[in-house]
Amino acid sequence: MLKKLTVKNFAIIEDLVVDFESGMTVLTGQTGAGKSLIIDTISLLLGARADSDMIRYGANKAYIEGVFSHENNKINEYLKTLDIPILNEITILREIGINSKNIIKINNVAINLINLKNIASLLADIHVQHDTYRLFNPETYLSFIDLPDDDKFNNIYNNYLLLLDKYQESKKEYENIKSSKNKSLEKLEYYEFQIGELNALDVKEKEDEELEEQISKLSNYDKIFNNLNEAYSNLENEYFSLDNIYNAYGNLNKIKDYDKNYMLDSERLDECFSTLEEIRHNIKRNIDNLDFDANELNMLNERLNEINSVKSKYKMTIDELLAYHKKIKLEVELVTNYDQVLSDMYNALNKKYIALIEVSKKLTDYRKKRSKEIEKAIVKECRDLELPNTKFEIIFNDIEYNDCLNSNIFKANGVDEIDFMLSLNLGEPLKSLHKTASGGEMSRIMLAFKSYFSQESKLSLMVFDEIDSGVSGTTALQIAKKMKSISEKVQVLCITHLPQVAAKSDHHLYIYKEENSGRTTTHISNLSKEDRIEKLAIMLSGEKISKFAIEHAKELLEEV
């Protein structure tokens, strides 16, 4: 739940601190007082994009901080992957700078917007006024049945995305090869010449570096020979004797048990003797093997010149030449053996297509199973909302898997297209929801989805911005009862203009604005029972409060 909200220099909010309680809290106030601004700040904490226009005029930055509590282990698991401290509460901070420099922190650790959204999807759900219009757009319907914290669905869906990526890459390669035949035919003679030249060169990886090393050795034969002999003489002359080192080692070895320093020095002399003896033998072997062959040096220089000439001609390194050689051989093979190559690639593509079909069907089957549960739940929720004759079905499109080159059926969210079919009146057939329901009915159906969603998820907060728009009377009362019911398990915050909804809340916050020193600021007041009666009476009758409105307001509060 949202426990505390701190806002500074956001639009007409200068400095605001609000403490929230569990249960149902309503926010009311005059139009333009700043109710929606409160929802906007919460939206920012849940991952909405920031804009420097949100900063209060005259300020350099806006500051929004929210303190949340939760009981969702998946949030802690996600925080752990980001090396964010797991505390009893989650503190989310957004700073919006005038120079577009924005800061996002959770528990004082900087994160990006994507990670904030991922965490927020497990923490809260927010309904703003335009969300109801999603029900008018069938393209958004899958989002109503795909829950973000459904592990089984996510496993299937992630596998679908992986196989979709492989299929699309394979299809792209196939189409590139298919379209490249004519271009390759034009270059066939040129490629064959280049292949012959590179075949004749028969260059090996890093061959030029190896040749340069061998040429350098032969070109400096005298220098190497003389220095090797001098090094050997230095290790063999009468002033430096390996035998003396060995004898010194023997002397210390005899007394090593009397002092650990003798033992250490004895071991070091032994190592020195072994190392020097090995070096001496290596130098002697190099002298014996050292040879100069003028013909070999000429041959090496000729080979290096040949390689450098081809490198210069193609303007490529050896590694690039080898890669190019492989590429043009494939190009020639595609032309001379085009049908077989294309057939092999088609078969490889078809295998990926079949694997993608299999996981697509699993995704569809899982959604269809969930849809049956959702259909029953939505009918029940709608009946609670004064829609007693509701019939609701989710229908899926038919998919024909008969052409591995038809990639249009595979979309980012799967192959499924769904429609919500609805009948609200007895004896009327099912019709597409977006063509059937009125605005007020849409609000109730959206609330039905939200109510069901609150039961399925482990969210700690649900926010409603005028979800009761377009209803009144008994229907408004049923909406109020439904939000009250949701608040028994999830903290509910809602903006409303309906006294029936406001009266059902556990807490009532009144939003108002004041003008001081030529500036307007938003304020919030936590209403007492007497204040609530007054505000409810105003909502019932307008600015002029009648005795009837006062009594009606009291009755509404007593019905809670």
N, C-alpha and C positions, 0 to 999 in steps of 0.2 A: 504494500500500500504506500501511497504518497503521504509521508508524515509532515514534511515541511517544504515550503516553496519560498525562495528568496529571489526577488527581482529588483534590478536597479537599472535605471535609464533605458527602459524598453518602451518605445512609443510614448504614450502619455503617463506611463508608470515611472515615477521617479525613484521611490524606495519603498518596497513592499515586502513584508514577511507574513506568511500565512501558515498557521498550523492546522493540519487536517486530522480528522478522526476516522475510525473505521465506520462501516455502515454506509448510509446514503447521505450525501451532502448535495444540496442544490445551491446554485448561484443565480440570483435574480438581480434585476436593476433596470434602469431606464436604457433605452436604445442609445448606443454610443458611449455608455459609461465605462466600458472596458471589459465586459464579460468575456467576449471572444478573445481579448488579449490574454486573459488568464489561460484559456485553452491553447492559444498560440505558444505561450511559454512552455506549457507541458508538452506540446508537440515537438518543440525544439529539444527538450530533454529526452524525447523518444526517437529522435533521429531526423526530424524535419530539417530541410535546408535553411541556412541562415542568409540574411540579406542585410547589408549595411544600412538600408533604408529603415530598418527596424529600430535603429539607435535613436534615442531621444534627442531632439534638436538641441545643439549646444554641447552635447557630451561626446567623448572620444570613443567610448565603448559601452556596450550593454552587457549585463551580467545576469545569468539565470542559474540558479542552483536548486536541485531537488534532492531530498533525502528520502530513500525508499527502504521498505522492509519487504521480505519475500520468503517463501518456503519452497522454492524451486531449485532442486539440486543441479539441474542443467545449467542454470545461470552460474553457479559456483564452478562447474566444470569448464564453462566457457571463459570465465575470469581467469582460471588457472592457466589456460593455454596462452593467455595474454600477459601472464606474470603480474596480474593485478591482485593486490592483497584482498583476501576474503575476510570481510568483517561482518559484524552483526547487521550492518546496514550498508546500502549502496548509496554513495553520494555522486551524483552526476552534475557536472559543471559545463556550461556553455558560455564562452565569451565571444562577442561579436565586435570586431574592431572597425573603426571608421575607414581604415586602409585595407579592408577585406582580409585582415589577418584574424582568423578565427581559431579559438582553442576549445578542444573537447577533452575532458578528463573524467575518469571514473576512479573513485577512491584515490585521487591525486596523481593518477597515472595517465599520461596523454595517450589518446587513441584516435583512430580515424572514424569517419562517419559511418562507413560500412559496418565496422565492429559495433558501434553504438546501436545501429538499427537491429543487428542480430541479437544483441542483448535485450533491447527494448521489446522485441517481438515475443520474448519469453516473460517479460515483466508486466506489460500493460497493453491494452487495446484502446484506441481512441477513435471515436466516431464524430466527424465534423459534418457540417450541414450538407455538403455536396456528396457525402458518401452514400446517402440513400439512392442517389441517381445511378449508382453502380447497378442497381436492380433493373434499370432500363437498358443496360448494355450486356448482352449475353457473353461478350468476350471476357467479362470479369467473373463469370459465375464459378469457374474452377477455383478461384481464390476463396470461395465460401466453403468448399469441401476439403481443401488441402490444408491441414493444420500444420503450423511451422514446427511443432515439437512432437510430431508423430514419427517415431523412429523407424517403424516398419515402412511407412510411405517414403520417408527420406532415403532409406537404403535402396528401394526400388527406383526411385526417381534419380538418385545420383548415378546408379548403374546405367539408367537410360541415357543420361547426359554423356557418360563416358563412351558408350557404344554409338551414340549419335555423332560424336566428334570423330570417331574412327571411320564410320560410314561416310560422312561428308568429305573427309580427307581422301578416302579411297575413290569416291565418285569424282572428285576434282581431278585426281591423277588420271583416271580413266578418260574423262572428257578432254583433258589436255592432250593425251596421247592420240585420241581419236581425231582431234582437230589439227594435230601437228603433222599428219601424214603428208599433205601437199607441200608444206614448207620444207619438210625433210627431203622430199623428192628433188626439190630445186637445189638443195645443198649436197646431194648424195655424192656427186663427183668430187666436189671440194673436200668433203669429209673423208672420202676414201683416200685421197692424196695425203691428207694430214695424218690419217691412221697409219699409212705406209711409212711416212717420215718418222712418226713417233715409234712405230714398231721397230724400224731400223735402228733408231737411237737406243731403244731398250734400256732406258734410264731406270735406275733403282732409287728408292727413297734415300735422300741425304747422300747420294753418290758424289755430288760435287764437293761436299764438305770432307768426305773421306779422301778424295783425290787431292784436294788442297793440303791435307795433312801429310799424305805420302810424299807429295812433291816437295813440301817443306823439309821433310826428313832427308830426302836424297839431295836436295840443293844445299843443305848444310851438313853434308857428310863429314867433312874435315873438322868442323867445329865440334860436332857431336863426338867423333872418334877421339880427338885430343882431350876433351874434357872428361870423357869416361875413363880414359887411361890415367889422367891425373887424379881423379877421384879414387880409382883403385889403388894407385900408388900411395896415396895418403892413408889408406886403410891398411896398407901392407908394409910401410917403411919401418925402420928400426926405432923411430921415435914414437910410433903409435902401434901398439901390439894388442891384438885381441886376446892373446894369451895372458897378458898382464891383467886385463879386465877379468878374465876367467879366474886367474889365481887370486885376485882381490876378493872376488865373490866367494871362493873356497875358504879364504881366511875368515871372513865375516860369518860364513855359514857354520864354522866350528864354534863360534861364541854367541850365536844368535839366541840361545836359551838363557843367557845371562842378562840380556837387556833387550827390550822390545825395539829399541832404536837400531840395534845391530841386525835384528831380524828384518826390519823394514828396509834398511840399506842393502842387506844381502839380497832381498827379493828384487829390488830395483836394479842392482848390478846384473843379476841373472837376466832380467828383461832387456837391459842394455846390450848384453852380450848376444842374446838371441836375435835382437833386432838388427844389430850391426852385422852379425854373421849373415843374416838373410840379405841385407843390402849389398854386402860384398859379393855374395854369390850371384845376385841379380845383375850387378855391374859387369862381372866377369862373363856372364852368359850373354849380355847385350853386346859386349866387345867381340865375343866369338861369332855372334850371329850378324854383326854389322857388316854390310856389304854395299858396294856402290856399283850400279849398272847404268851406264849412260844411255843404253838403248831403252831400258825400262823408264828412265826419267823422260825421255822423248815421247814414249808411248803414253805415259800419264798426262803429259802436257797436251798432247794431241787430243786425248779423250776429253780433258777438261775444256779445251777450246771448242770442241764439237758440242759439248753440253751447253756451254755459255752462249754459243752462237744460236742454238735453238731457243734457249731461254730468252735471249734478246729479241729474236724474231717474233716469238709469241707474247713477249712481255709478261712472262709468268715465272714463278718460282718452280722448283721441281715438284713440290707438293701440288701446286696448281696445275702443272702439266699432266701429272698422273691422274688427277681428278677430271681434267678436260678430256684426256685420252679415253677414260672410262665412259664419259658422257657421250662423246661422238660415236663410239663403238655401239652404244645403245641406240643412238639415233639411226645408224646404218642398219642395225638389226631390226629396228622397228619398220624400216622401209622394206628390207629384203625378206623379213619374216614377220611382217606386220600383223597378218591375220592371227597367227599363233600367239604373239605377244598380247594383242588386244583380247583374245579369247581368255588367256590366263588371267589378265587383269579383270575381265568381266566376272570370271568365276570367283576371284578373290573378293570383288565387290559384292557379289551375290551372297557369299558366306556372311559378310558383315551385315548385309540387309536382313538375312534370316535371323541372325542373333538379335538385331534391333527389333524385329517384329516380335520376337519372343518376349523381350522385356517390355515392349509397348503393350502387349496383351496383358501382362501381369499388372502393369500400372492401371490399365482400364478395368480389369477385374477387381482390383482393390478399391478403385473409386466407385464402382457399381455397388459393391458390398456396403461401403460407407454410405452411399446415397440412399439405400433402403432404410438405414437407421435414421438418416437425416430427414427423410420424408415423413416418417412417423413422428419424429420429434417436432418438426415444424408445424404439422397439423395440430398437435397437442398445444404447442405454444400459441398458435393463432386462435384456437378456441378460447384460451385464457384471455385473449385480447379482443373479445367481442366479435370474433369471426367464426361462428359456430359451425358453419356449413363448409368449411375449408376442405378442399381436396388439393393435394400437392404431389406432383411427380417430377422426377429428374430424368430426362431422356438423353440418350447418347447418340451421336452420329454413327452411321455404319461406315466402316472402313474396308476398302478393297485393297488387299496386299497382293498385287499381281504384277508389279513392275518395279524392279530394283532401281531403275533410273528415275522413278517418280519420288523425289525427295520432298515434294510440297506437303505431303501428309504428316511429315515429322516436324513438329514445332518445338519451341524452347520448353514448353510445359507439357509436352506429350502429343499424342495424336488425337486426343479427345476434344470434341466440341459438344457442349451440353446446353440444354435449355430448361428453364424452370416452367413447368406447366401448372396452371392454377385455375381453380374454380372456387368462387366465393359464395355462389348462390345455388340453392337447392335446384337440381334438375338441369343446371347449365353444364355444358361440356368443358373439358379442360382446354385452356388456351394459353399461349405464351404469356408469361407474367408481364413482360415489358409492354405488351399490347393490351392488357386487361385491367390491371390495378390502377386505382386513382392515387393521387399523392398521399392522402391520409392512409390508404390501405398499404401503400409502399412503406410508410413509416412504421406501421405495425409489423409488417413482414420482416423488415430490417431488424426491428427489436426482437422478433422471434428468433432470427438467426443469431443475434448477439446473446440472447438468453441461452440458447443451446450451446453456443461457443463457450460461454462462461463456465458451463458444466463440464465441457470436454477438456478444457485447458486448465493450466495451473497458474493463470494470471492472478496478480494481486490487485490490479486496478483496471476499471473500465470507465471511460470518459464519454459522455454523451452531450453533444452540442445541439440542442433543440431537435432531438429525434422525435419529439411529440408534435412537430410542426404539422399543421393541417388537420388537427383533431380537436375535439372539444367534448363537453358533457360526459356521458357514461364512458365513452371510449377513452377519454383522457384519464378517467379514474382507473380503468383497467391497465393503461400504460404505466401509471404511477405504481399500481400494485405490482406489476411485473418488474419494474426497476427496483422496487423495495425487496422483492423476492431475490433478485440477483445479488443485492447488497448483503444478503445473509451469508454469502460465501466469498464475495469479492467486494472490495471497496468501490463504491460508485460515486462519481462526480458528474453532475449534469446541470447544464444551463437550460432554464425553462421560463416560459411566460405564462404557464398554466398554474393557477392556484391549487388545483387538485393534485398536481405533481409536487409542488413545493410543500404542501401540507403533509405529504407522506414521508418526507425526509426526516432523518435523525438530526441533521444539522442544516442550518439555513444561513448562508453568507450573502450579504447584500453588497452589491458593487455600486459605487457612486463616484462622481468626480467633483472636484472643487476647483475654483479659480482663485489664485493668490499671486499677487505681484505680477499680474499679466500673464501667468502661466497656468495651464490646466494639468491637474494630476488626478490619477485614479486611486481610490481607497477602498478598503474592504472592512465591513463590520460583521462580527459574529452576533446574530440576533438573539435576544432573549425571547421568552415566550410572549411577553407583552408586545415586543417589537414585531415578532412574527405575525401576530394578530393584525397589527396595523398594516404591515406590508401586504399580507394576504387580502385584506379588505380593499386596499388600493388596487390590487390586481383584479379583484372582483368588480369594483365599481368605478375605477378611475381616480383622479386626484381628489374629488369630493367624496369623502367617506360617509356613507349612510349607516344608520343603526342596523339596518338589515344586513349590510355588508359585514359589519363587525360581528354580528351573531352568526352569520354564515361562516365567517373565518374561524370562529371559535368551534363551530360544529365540525368543520373540516379537520381541525387539529385534534379534536376529541375522538374522531373516527380512526385515528392512527393506531 
